[in-house]
């Protein structure tokens, strides 16, 4: 093999990443799944036609063509994903985020024959409207099981927010906690990692350990919609704070013989930091797939996007499925650097891993 400066730098970056991520043993005994199917319910890209991608242990199934030509998938700014995991003959369904509007979420679920009554657990990655806006409409169907667990990373997810980083910015909504209680949702609010539906896990709080320096373009009002006493001590007395997304969660699955499938949703804490946290929590270094929004649109810069591509190359995942807030700069650069690994996130598409791809 030819040894040049590029190979040496790439190997050095990989060694540094692995050294930072390798915990020796995880902090959580995470389960192992035999198969995993991820279905994109809400994202900004839709397509009527598409070709299936089939490889060993992986398959991408394009959106179905609707029987009624009046009907179509709804694409919008926001994110929602359904994870269908398999262990032996046991299947669990975990809903990660809820998109921007109930109309889009319920429309796309109906087109895909996703019954709200079959959902076993849900994760709200963070308290931005484009990730929880469809929640009230989903609960209003009356089909969501009472007692369904909803995992949230901290009290500040419930604080009212504004767009921008000034107190007089336009409103950006707040999670309706009374509606959750009325629907019988089992709220599990914690900064610690947790097992989800017996198959997956949340990362808990995500430390900033990589060179990523994400900026969050929203502000929050402590005490409005959230309890001041349950916020971090340095935030309790504030009237307004620029978001640091410290409550944001990643969701992950350990796929048998393959490694981790990490879902970043929006990655305001940095997608590399999110993956590292999943590695540290689980004690599993191998990363099989990285999915979701990577938060590399403005105010993030082109240089930050390109740096994230380099860091992701060092992680060496088999598949990367960027969507939502990732941005075209990262996607184009990642496709050029890793052409066989990058797939577009398209509403209605099913990405099948392990036994789910058989």
C-alpha positions in Angstrom: 0.0 0.0 0.0 1.3 3.5 -0.9 2.0 5.5 2.3 1.5 9.2 1.8 0.6 12.2 4.0 -3.1 11.8 3.4 -3.2 8.2 4.5 -1.1 9.1 7.6 -3.4 12.0 8.5 -6.6 9.9 8.0 -5.2 7.1 10.2 -4.2 9.6 12.8 -7.7 11.1 12.9 -9.3 7.7 13.1 -7.0 6.8 16.1 -7.8 10.0 17.9 -11.6 9.5 17.4 -11.5 5.9 18.6 -9.3 6.8 21.6 -11.8 9.5 22.6 -14.8 7.3 22.0 -13.6 4.0 23.4 -14.9 3.7 27.0 -13.7 0.2 27.8 -17.1 -0.7 29.0 -20.4 1.1 28.4 -22.4 2.8 31.1 -25.6 1.0 29.9 -26.2 -2.6 29.1 -27.7 -2.0 25.6 -29.7 -4.7 23.8 -28.7 -6.2 20.5 -31.3 -6.3 17.6 -31.2 -8.7 14.7 -32.9 -6.4 12.3 -33.8 -2.7 12.0 -36.0 -0.8 9.5 -36.0 3.0 9.5 -38.9 4.7 7.7 -38.7 8.4 7.0 -42.1 9.9 8.0 -41.2 13.6 7.8 -38.3 15.3 5.9 -37.9 18.0 3.3 -37.4 15.7 0.3 -40.1 13.6 -1.4 -40.0 11.5 -4.6 -42.7 9.6 -6.4 -40.4 7.1 -8.1 -37.1 5.6 -7.0 -34.9 2.6 -7.4 -34.3 0.1 -4.6 -30.8 -0.3 -3.4 -29.8 -3.8 -2.2 -26.6 -4.9 -0.7 -25.5 -7.6 1.7 -27.4 -6.9 5.0 -28.9 -3.7 3.7 -31.8 -2.6 1.5 -33.4 0.7 0.7 -37.0 0.5 -0.4 -38.4 3.6 -2.1 -41.7 5.2 -1.2 -44.8 3.3 -2.5 -46.9 4.8 -5.3 -50.3 5.7 -3.8 -53.4 4.0 -5.1 -55.2 7.4 -5.2 -53.5 9.8 -7.6 -54.9 12.7 -5.5 -52.8 11.6 -2.6 -49.1 12.3 -2.2 -46.4 12.3 0.5 -46.0 15.7 2.3 -42.5 17.0 2.6 -41.7 19.9 5.0 -39.0 21.3 7.2 -38.8 19.0 10.2 -38.1 15.4 11.0 -39.8 12.2 12.1 -38.7 8.7 11.7 -40.2 5.3 12.7 -37.7 2.6 13.8 -39.0 -1.0 13.6 -36.6 -3.3 15.4 -36.6 -7.1 15.6 -35.1 -9.5 18.1 -36.0 -13.1 17.2 -39.8 -13.0 16.7 -40.3 -9.8 18.8 -40.9 -6.5 17.0 -40.9 -3.1 18.6 -41.8 0.3 16.9 -40.2 3.5 18.2 -41.2 6.9 16.9 -38.4 9.4 16.9 -39.8 13.0 16.7 -43.0 14.2 15.2 -42.3 16.7 12.4 -43.6 20.2 12.0 -47.4 19.8 11.4 -50.0 17.2 12.3 -51.4 17.3 8.8 -48.1 16.2 7.2 -47.3 13.5 9.8 -50.8 11.9 9.8 -50.9 12.1 6.0 -47.6 10.3 5.6 -48.4 7.7 8.3 -51.7 6.9 6.5 -49.9 6.6 3.1 -47.5 4.1 4.7 -50.1 2.2 6.7 -48.5 3.2 10.0 -51.1 2.7 12.7 -50.5 5.0 15.7 -51.8 2.2 18.0 -48.8 0.0 17.1 -46.2 2.4 18.4 -44.5 1.1 21.5 -42.4 4.1 22.5 -41.4 7.6 21.4 -38.4 9.9 21.7 -38.5 13.6 21.5 -34.9 14.6 20.5 -35.3 18.3 21.6 -37.8 21.1 22.1 -37.9 22.6 18.7 -41.3 22.9 17.0 -40.2 21.3 13.7 -39.6 18.1 15.8 -42.7 18.1 18.1 -45.3 20.1 16.0 -47.1 17.0 14.9 -47.4 15.5 18.4 -50.7 17.1 19.4 -52.4 15.9 16.2 -51.1 12.4 16.7 -52.4 12.3 20.2 -55.8 13.8 19.1 -56.4 10.7 16.9 -57.1 8.8 20.1 -55.2 5.8 18.8 -51.9 6.2 20.7 -51.8 3.7 23.5 -52.2 5.1 27.0 -49.1 4.6 29.0 -46.8 4.9 26.0 -43.3 6.1 27.2 -42.0 9.3 25.7 -38.3 9.9 26.4 -37.2 13.5 26.8 -33.7 14.7 27.6 -34.5 17.4 30.1 -36.9 19.9 31.5 -35.8 22.7 29.1 -37.4 20.8 26.2 -40.7 22.2 27.6 -39.6 25.8 27.7 -41.3 28.2 25.3 -39.0 29.3 22.5 -38.4 32.1 20.0 -36.8 32.0 16.6 -33.4 33.8 16.6 -31.2 34.7 19.5 -33.1 37.9 20.7 -35.8 37.9 23.4 -38.3 39.7 21.0 -37.9 37.1 18.3 -41.0 35.5 16.8 -42.6 32.7 18.9 -41.5 29.1 18.2 -44.0 27.3 20.4 -43.7 25.0 23.4 -44.6 21.3 24.0 -48.1 21.0 25.4 -47.4 19.0 28.6 -51.0 19.0 29.8 -52.1 17.4 26.5 -49.5 14.7 27.1 -50.8 14.0 30.5 -54.4 14.0 29.3 -53.5 11.4 26.7 -51.9 9.2 29.3 -48.4 9.5 28.0 -45.7 8.2 30.4 -43.2 11.1 30.3 -39.7 10.0 31.1 -37.6 13.1 31.5 -33.9 12.5 32.2 -30.4 13.6 31.3 -29.3 10.0 31.7 -29.2 7.4 28.8 -32.1 5.0 28.8 -33.3 1.7 27.1 -36.2 2.4 24.7 -38.8 -0.3 24.1 -36.3 -3.0 25.2 -34.5 -2.7 21.8 -32.9 0.8 21.4 -31.4 3.4 23.7 -31.0 7.1 24.1 -27.7 8.8 24.5 -28.6 11.0 27.5 -26.7 14.3 27.5 -24.1 14.7 24.8 -20.8 16.2 25.8 -19.0 18.6 23.4 -15.8 16.6 22.8 -15.2 16.9 19.1 -13.9 20.0 17.2 -17.5 20.8 16.3 -18.8 24.1 17.6 -22.6 24.1 16.8 -24.6 27.2 17.3 -28.4 26.9 18.0 -30.4 29.7 16.3 -33.2 29.8 18.9 -33.8 31.2 22.4 -35.7 29.9 25.4 -37.7 31.4 28.2 -37.1 29.6 31.6 -40.3 29.4 33.5 -42.6 29.6 30.5 -43.9 26.1 29.9 -41.2 24.6 32.0 -40.4 24.5 35.7 -37.4 26.7 36.7 -36.6 24.4 39.7 -36.0 21.5 37.3 -33.6 23.4 35.0 -29.8 23.4 35.5 -28.9 25.7 38.4 -27.2 28.4 36.2 -30.4 28.7 34.1 -33.1 28.9 36.8 -33.0 32.7 37.4 -32.7 33.7 33.7 -35.6 35.4 31.8 -34.1 34.5 28.4 -31.3 32.3 27.2 -29.8 31.5 23.8 -30.3 27.7 23.4 -27.3 25.4 24.0 -29.5 22.3 23.3 -28.0 20.6 26.3 -31.2 18.5 26.7 -30.9 17.1 23.1 -30.9 13.3 22.8 -29.6 10.9 20.1 -31.3 7.6 19.6 -29.4 4.4 18.7 -29.6 0.7 18.1 -26.9 -2.0 18.3 -27.3 -4.2 15.3 -26.0 -7.8 15.7 -22.6 -8.4 14.0 -22.7 -4.9 12.4 -22.4 -2.1 15.1 -24.3 1.0 16.0 -27.0 2.7 14.0 -27.1 6.3 15.4 -30.0 8.7 14.7 -29.0 12.3 15.2 -32.4 13.9 14.4 -31.0 17.5 14.4 -27.6 17.2 16.1 -27.4 20.6 17.7 -24.8 19.1 19.9 -22.8 18.0 16.8 -23.4 14.7 15.0 -19.9 13.5 15.8 -20.4 14.2 19.4 -23.7 12.3 19.2 -22.0 9.3 17.8 -19.2 9.4 20.3 -21.8 9.6 23.1 -23.6 6.5 21.7 -20.3 4.7 21.6 -19.4 5.7 25.2 -22.9 4.7 26.5 -22.9 1.3 24.8 -19.2 0.4 25.0 -19.5 -0.4 21.2 -17.0 1.3 18.9 -18.2 0.0 15.5 -20.6 2.4 13.7 -22.7 0.9 11.0 -25.0 3.8 10.0 -25.4 7.5 10.9 -28.9 8.9 10.2 -30.8 12.2 10.6 -30.2 15.9 10.5 -26.6 17.0 11.1 -27.3 20.7 11.7 -24.8 22.0 9.1 -27.0 24.7 7.6 -26.5 28.4 8.5 -25.4 29.7 11.0 -22.9 26.8 10.6 -20.3 27.5 8.0 -19.0 25.7 4.9 -15.7 25.0 6.8 -17.6 23.3 9.6 -19.5 21.1 7.1 -16.3 20.0 5.4 -14.6 19.4 8.8 -17.6 17.1 9.8 -17.1 15.1 6.6 -13.5 14.5 7.6 -14.5 13.5 11.1 -17.1 11.2 9.8 -14.7 9.5 7.4 -12.6 8.7 10.5 -15.7 7.1 12.1 -15.9 4.9 9.0 -19.6 4.0 9.0 -21.0 1.7 6.3 -24.0 4.0 5.6 -24.7 7.7 6.0 -28.3 8.9 5.5 -28.3 12.7 6.0 -31.5 14.7 5.9 -33.4 17.6 7.4 -31.0 20.3 8.6 -27.8 18.7 7.2 -27.4 21.0 4.2 -26.2 20.5 0.7 -22.6 21.5 1.4 -22.1 18.4 3.7 -24.1 16.1 1.4 -22.2 17.0 -1.7 -18.8 16.7 0.0 -19.7 13.4 1.7 -21.0 12.0 -1.6 -17.7 12.9 -3.3 -15.6 11.5 -0.4 -17.7 8.4 0.3 -19.9 7.8 -2.8 -21.0 4.3 -2.0 -22.0 5.1 1.6 -24.2 8.2 1.3 -27.9 7.9 0.7 -30.5 10.6 0.5 -33.2 10.8 3.2 -36.6 10.7 1.2 -40.0 10.7 2.8 -41.6 7.3 2.7 -38.4 5.4 2.1 -37.6 2.4 4.2 -34.0 1.7 5.1 -33.6 -2.0 6.2 -30.6 -3.4 8.1 -29.7 -6.9 9.1 -32.5 -9.5 9.0 -35.0 -6.7 8.0 -33.1 -6.6 4.7 -33.6 -10.3 4.0 
